[in-house]
Structure formats: structure tokens, C-alpha cells
Amino acid sequence: MCYIGVSNNFGKTGQELLDEIELMKKWIDVASKMGIPMIRAFGSWIPEGESEESAWPRLVASTKEVADYGKSKGVYVGLHNHNHGCIPATGEQVIRLLDDVDNPYYTHILDTGQYRGSPGASFGERGKEDPQWNFYGSIETSAPRAVHVRAKIYRIASGVEKWLDYDRIMPIIKNVGFKVGYRSCSKDKTNWTNLCGPISQCVSAVIIN
């Protein structure tokens, strides 16, 4: 197992935020006992009426505490860009947060379908790219810092993914020297077609070529 997928929200305040931090520490303890090298972490969902910038220091401080705890246990904390109204939402924000936390045990899980502007992101019209955000540029920006890639698949019944352009994405992943060691299959909830065969064929073709 490469990591435990914990769901947290460092946009909360007061006791609720402290509870989120303790949740992450609990799962770091679990990972340490099980010999799992990393837990997944989200960033912050912004409370109504608050700006991203005003929430940023709280995100950094909470993440620093969790990353320090992970370091003490020998467990990495992987920042997963998961844009359902959450920050960091762009490649630039991911790099900013990684740099602000500045801990070797805080690293990056790159999700190819969840940057702001992606057809797979919740904001905007699902299934359509919002070009003002250049989500492919976000992938390229954060890929050099990634230790794990979640290569999202949304519509692939034909054998070719329709929402994301993997002819653009895979060269980015290859160019930063990322090594493919295994695959996992993730299905969109509204599209329960058997995906594992087409995914493996597509990825294998790109890597071999």
C-alpha cells in the first residue's frame, strides 16, 4: 500500500480545526504501525465570507504541525490537489504550499483531473475545460515535486479517455523522470464501465512508446 487516503479540512477554525489536526496525527500513527510510508492530505475548503489569502496562514500552520508529526514518525504527508472548492487549486498554489511548509516529509500527490479548470473538477461545467485556468499548465508546474500520480479517468468506454488529454499529460509525467511501478483503477460514479483493461492498454502504450 502506497498511502492512506485521509480526508481533512484545514479551512476550519477553533476546536474543529484542532480536531482535523488530531485526525491526521491519528492516521499517521496508523500508517507508522502498519509500515505504510505516506498519508494523503487535502488543503482547505474556504469558509463562506473568507478569502483564500486570509485562510492561507491557517492552512500553512496546520500543515506544518502535521508534517512535523509525520517526520517524527517516519511517515510522509502527501498533498493531494483535489479541487472541489478546496485550495490549493492550481499548480502555483501547490508549489507555494510545499515551499511554505518546507518539510522534507511534506510532499505531493498529483491528481491529473482535479486542478482548477479541469473537466473533472467540481467548479464550472463538468466535462468541459475552463481555458482561463490552464489546468495542463498546473500539472506541468507541480509534476516535478510529485511522488505519486493519480491518473484520473472519467470517460473511456471507447478505449480513449475523453475528458483529459493523456497525449498531453503523459509526456509531462515522463519528462520529469516519473517511474510507473503499478496501476490502480478509478471510476467516475456516473460511468460504471469496466475501465481497467482500457486504462492499462493506454498507459502501457504511452510508457512503451
Residue, then its C-alpha position, 0 to 999 in steps of 0.5 A: m500500500c502506497y498511502i492512506g487516503v485521509s480526508n481533512n479540512f484545514g479551512k476550519t477554525g477553533q476546536e474543529l480545526l484542532d480536531e482535523i489536526e488530531l485526525m491526521k496525527k491519528w492516521i499517521d500513527v496508523a500508517s507508522k504501525m502498519g509500515i505504510p510510508m505516506i498519508r494523503a492530505f487535502g488543503s482547505w475548503i474556504p469558509e463562506g465570507e473568507s478569502e483564500e489569502s486570509a485562510w492561507p496562514r491557517l492552512v500553512a500552520s496546520t500543515k506544518e504541525v502535521a508534517d512535523y508529526g509525520k517526520s517524527k514518525g517516519v511517515y510522509v504527508g502527501l498533498h493531494n490537489h483535489n479541487h472541489g472548492c478546496i485550495p490549493a487549486t492550481g499548480e502555483q498554489v501547490i508549489r507555494l504550499l510545499d515551499d511554505v511548509d518546507n518539510p522534507y516529509y511534506t510532499h505531493i500527490l498529483d491528481t491529473g483531473q482535479y486542478r482548477g479548470s479541469p473537466g473533472a473538477s467540481f467548479g464550472e461545467r463538468g466535462k468541459e475545460d475552463p481555458q482561463w485556468n490552464f489546468y495542463g499548465s498546473i500539472e506541468t508546474s507541480a509534476p516535478r515535486a510529485v511522488h505519486v500520480r493519480a491518473k484520473i479517468y472519467r470517460i473511456a468506454s471507447g478505449v480513449e479517455k475523453w475528458l483529459d488529454y493523456d497525449r498531453i499529460m503523459p509526456i509531462i509525467k515522463n519528462v520529469g523522470f516519473k517511474v510507473g511501478y503499478r496501476s490502480c483503477s478509478k471510476d467516475k460514479t456516473n460511468w460504471t464501465n469496466l475501465c481497467g483493461p482500457i486504462s492499462q492498454c493506454v498507459s502501457a502504450v504511452i510508457i512503451n512508446 
